[in-house]
Amino acid sequence: MVVFLAVTITAEQEDLNSHRSSDLTATRLKEVQEQLVQLSDQLNTLNSQMATLMASVANDQERSCTRNPAITDCSEVKEQRSGIYPLKVCSEPPYNVYCNQTFEDGSWMVIYNRFDGPDHTFNQTWEAYRRGFGQPDGEHFIGLERLHSLTYGRSYEVAFILNRDGQEHVGIYDRFEIDNGRDHFPIRVIGSGRGGLRLFPETTELRRFQTYDRNNLHPLARVTMIEEECGFWFVDMPHGHDSPGFQRFCANLRQLKVMIRKRPNAS
């Protein structure tokens, strides 16, 4: 009888412990399920917010591309208003350029623009001139590599606009082509000029791009190039370019704008 009672009490205790364990497990399971529901709700909310954000970004990109689609030349700009447009050259990322739509019926791409800013934008090395620098709506140079890619083997004209003593002097050449960097990006072709400004006499001499740190000029010319921030196309003259005329030419570059445009009916 005592043994039976002891066994009975032990069984009842095991049933009680089992019942309590089962209740605890159920409680914990319920808590976990509630947490899962909360996490699921939070995940759904995040997914909804993410979808809204992505849709907003896509709309902004679409509107941006609609306003300023990438171009390969300013002749592709249909608007009559001058402004900044992303230029696609070869495989490089788009590069912002300024398209002038008011000068001689428009479609001009500004490749060089100086108005004597205070930040010494043009006191640059050969490597900087090769890559390009500045801002398209301010003082800038498009870069020799990019200029070669645009004009080599293609039909472009070039306009030089010099603002000197409050007057505008214009020179336009009907052909303009820049060769590659192996020979210092020389002007491969310069056509017939019109207008009052003549930067390049009609000669067959090769004009290479020269900077203060890479040139074949007279030592005095190099000093002037640093003082006047004078990187430009010059004929190799190791024994020349030391005259006041060279200094005046470099000083004039401080007020110069250069633009290129595909020639009418050019492919």
KOLRO-828726 format. One line per 5 residues: number of its first residue (from 1); their letters; for each residue x, y, z of C-alpha. Coordinates in nm, 3 decimals. Each point is the difference from the previous one (the first is absolute). Layout:
BEGIN
NUM	a	X:Y:Z  ...
# end
This chain:
BEGIN
1	mvvfl	0.000:0.000:0.000  0.279:0.237:0.086  0.187:-0.096:-0.313  -0.311:0.051:-0.213  -0.061:0.343:0.158
6	avtit	0.355:0.102:-0.060  -0.024:-0.105:-0.362  -0.329:0.187:-0.039  0.142:0.319:0.153  0.306:-0.023:-0.227
11	aeqed	-0.218:-0.043:-0.309  -0.216:0.297:0.099  0.313:0.214:0.043  0.127:-0.107:-0.343  -0.339:0.083:-0.155
16	lnshr	0.006:0.340:0.171  0.355:0.073:-0.112  -0.086:-0.113:-0.351  -0.309:0.221:0.001  0.197:0.301:0.120
21	ssdlt	0.270:-0.062:-0.263  -0.265:-0.028:-0.269  -0.162:0.325:0.112  0.337:0.176:-0.001  0.083:-0.129:-0.346
26	atrlk	-0.337:0.110:-0.132  0.047:0.345:0.154  0.341:0.038:-0.151  -0.122:-0.127:-0.334  -0.277:0.257:0.006
31	evqeq	0.248:0.274:0.081  0.223:-0.108:-0.287  -0.298:-0.007:-0.235  -0.099:0.353:0.108  0.356:0.119:-0.059
36	lvqls	0.000:-0.161:-0.343  -0.324:0.178:-0.084  0.150:0.330:0.110  0.315:-0.059:-0.203  -0.209:-0.095:-0.300
41	dqlnt	-0.197:0.323:0.032  0.320:0.201:0.030  0.148:-0.177:-0.303  -0.311:0.073:-0.205  0.020:0.364:0.103
46	lnsqm	0.369:0.020:-0.098  -0.071:-0.167:-0.334  -0.277:0.249:-0.066  0.225:0.294:0.088  0.279:-0.141:-0.216
51	atlma	-0.233:-0.041:-0.297  -0.122:0.358:0.042  0.356:0.130:0.022  0.115:-0.194:-0.308  -0.298:0.123:-0.198
56	svand	0.080:0.356:0.102  0.364:-0.037:-0.103  -0.101:-0.155:-0.333  -0.238:0.288:-0.067  0.269:0.256:0.085
61	qersc	0.246:-0.174:-0.233  -0.257:-0.014:-0.277  -0.080:0.369:0.041  0.372:0.085:0.008  0.070:-0.202:-0.314
66	trnpa	-0.298:0.158:-0.168  0.134:0.348:0.081  0.363:-0.062:-0.091  0.055:-0.325:-0.192  0.358:-0.095:-0.079
71	itdcs	0.127:0.140:-0.328  0.299:-0.069:-0.224  0.006:0.357:-0.133  -0.178:0.331:0.064  -0.170:-0.029:-0.339
76	evkeq	-0.226:-0.259:0.164  -0.142:0.257:0.243  -0.350:0.091:-0.116  -0.057:0.283:0.247  0.081:0.356:-0.097
81	rsgiy	0.125:0.077:0.349  0.371:-0.021:0.078  0.089:-0.228:0.290  0.188:-0.296:0.141  -0.046:-0.345:-0.151
86	plkvc	0.159:-0.340:0.071  0.234:-0.094:-0.283  0.070:-0.366:-0.080  0.342:-0.052:-0.154  0.106:-0.357:-0.086
91	seppy	-0.018:-0.225:0.307  0.063:0.261:0.268  -0.273:0.113:0.243  -0.209:0.301:-0.107  0.186:0.330:0.030
96	nvycn	-0.185:0.329:0.039  0.054:0.259:-0.273  -0.150:0.339:-0.075  -0.192:0.036:-0.327  -0.030:0.354:-0.137
101	qtfed	-0.323:0.038:-0.195  0.019:0.374:-0.070  0.327:0.048:-0.190  -0.044:-0.038:-0.377  -0.311:-0.219:0.012
106	gswmv	0.121:-0.212:0.294  0.126:-0.358:0.037  0.339:0.123:0.128  0.181:-0.195:0.271  0.215:0.213:0.229
111	iynrf	0.336:-0.175:0.035  0.208:0.281:0.153  -0.126:0.296:0.197  0.194:0.264:0.193  -0.107:0.329:0.149
116	dgpdh	0.292:0.057:0.237  -0.148:-0.164:0.306  0.179:0.036:0.336  0.053:-0.371:0.067  0.288:-0.058:-0.248
121	tfnqt	-0.200:-0.271:-0.174  0.234:-0.016:-0.300  0.330:-0.027:0.185  -0.001:-0.373:-0.066  0.241:-0.277:-0.092
126	weayr	0.011:-0.194:-0.325  -0.189:-0.287:0.163  -0.280:0.231:0.115  -0.035:0.147:-0.349  -0.013:-0.352:-0.139
131	rgfgq	-0.289:-0.097:0.232  -0.184:0.333:0.013  -0.094:0.221:0.294  -0.235:0.270:0.126  -0.379:0.034:-0.021
136	pdgeh	-0.195:0.006:-0.329  -0.193:0.315:0.093  0.317:0.176:0.119  0.369:0.002:-0.080  0.099:-0.339:-0.138
141	figle	0.178:-0.208:-0.261  -0.165:-0.312:-0.142  0.320:-0.208:-0.011  0.231:-0.098:-0.285  -0.093:-0.369:-0.003
146	rlhsl	-0.367:0.085:-0.024  0.062:0.265:-0.264  0.197:-0.248:-0.210  -0.281:-0.256:0.026  -0.256:0.259:-0.108
151	tygrs	0.180:0.151:-0.298  0.242:-0.260:-0.140  -0.118:-0.119:-0.341  -0.316:0.210:0.030  -0.118:0.324:-0.154
156	yevaf	0.009:0.281:0.257  0.044:0.374:-0.013  0.139:0.212:0.282  -0.078:0.350:0.129  0.238:0.215:0.204
161	ilnrd	-0.161:0.291:0.186  0.230:0.250:0.167  -0.141:0.268:0.230  0.264:0.270:0.013  -0.038:0.359:0.116
166	gqehv	-0.377:-0.038:0.012  -0.023:-0.115:-0.361  -0.070:-0.345:-0.141  0.235:-0.132:-0.270  -0.107:-0.316:-0.184
171	giydr	0.189:-0.241:-0.219  -0.158:-0.313:-0.149  0.190:-0.274:-0.184  -0.204:-0.234:-0.217  0.200:-0.313:0.094
176	feidn	0.150:-0.108:0.330  0.147:-0.335:0.095  0.221:-0.106:0.292  0.243:-0.290:-0.034  0.088:-0.248:0.275
181	grdhf	0.226:0.027:0.303  0.303:-0.174:-0.149  0.096:0.329:-0.162  -0.136:0.232:0.272  -0.354:0.035:-0.141
186	pirvi	0.093:0.231:-0.289  -0.250:0.185:-0.216  -0.011:-0.247:-0.287  -0.227:0.214:-0.217  -0.086:0.369:0.019
191	gsgrg	-0.213:0.133:-0.284  -0.058:0.338:-0.159  -0.076:0.282:0.238  -0.259:0.274:-0.004  -0.062:0.287:0.236
196	glrlf	0.238:0.256:0.143  0.190:-0.229:0.240  0.288:-0.209:-0.135  0.159:-0.219:0.264  0.158:-0.235:-0.254
201	pette	0.163:0.127:-0.318  -0.061:-0.222:-0.302  0.325:-0.196:0.011  0.089:-0.367:-0.004  0.195:0.013:0.328
206	lrrfq	-0.107:-0.258:0.257  -0.151:0.154:0.313  0.034:-0.225:0.303  -0.171:0.054:0.331  0.258:0.120:0.250
211	tydrn	-0.013:0.067:0.374  0.250:0.145:0.244  0.111:-0.351:0.107  0.010:-0.158:-0.348  0.112:0.215:-0.292
216	nlhpl	0.270:0.067:-0.257  0.017:0.377:0.038  0.253:0.259:0.104  0.071:0.006:0.377  -0.136:0.355:0.024
221	arvtm	-0.321:-0.120:-0.160  -0.040:-0.258:0.274  0.018:0.274:0.264  -0.270:0.191:-0.185  -0.215:-0.313:-0.021
226	ieeec	0.005:-0.031:0.379  -0.070:0.369:0.056  -0.286:0.015:-0.251  -0.131:-0.357:0.049  0.068:-0.056:-0.366
231	gfwfv	-0.068:-0.354:-0.125  -0.084:0.002:-0.371  0.101:-0.108:-0.352  0.338:0.134:-0.107  0.254:-0.070:-0.274
236	dmphg	0.318:-0.154:0.140  0.246:0.288:0.020  0.278:-0.070:0.250  0.167:0.329:-0.098  -0.314:0.210:-0.024
241	hdspg	-0.310:0.095:0.200  0.211:0.218:0.226  -0.135:0.328:-0.134  -0.260:0.240:0.142  -0.232:-0.126:-0.274
246	fqrfc	-0.009:-0.345:0.158  -0.082:0.154:0.336  -0.285:0.200:-0.154  -0.135:-0.313:-0.167  -0.001:-0.188:0.332
251	anlrq	-0.163:0.296:0.174  -0.276:0.001:-0.264  -0.076:-0.363:0.079  -0.139:0.123:0.332  -0.297:0.144:-0.189
256	lkvmi	-0.053:-0.275:-0.256  -0.287:-0.238:-0.071  0.036:-0.288:-0.246  -0.297:-0.196:-0.140  -0.035:-0.279:-0.255
261	rkrpn	-0.294:-0.105:-0.215  -0.067:-0.268:-0.256  0.007:0.152:-0.343  -0.339:0.030:-0.170  -0.098:-0.317:-0.184
266	as	0.285:-0.192:0.168  -0.071:-0.358:0.097
# end
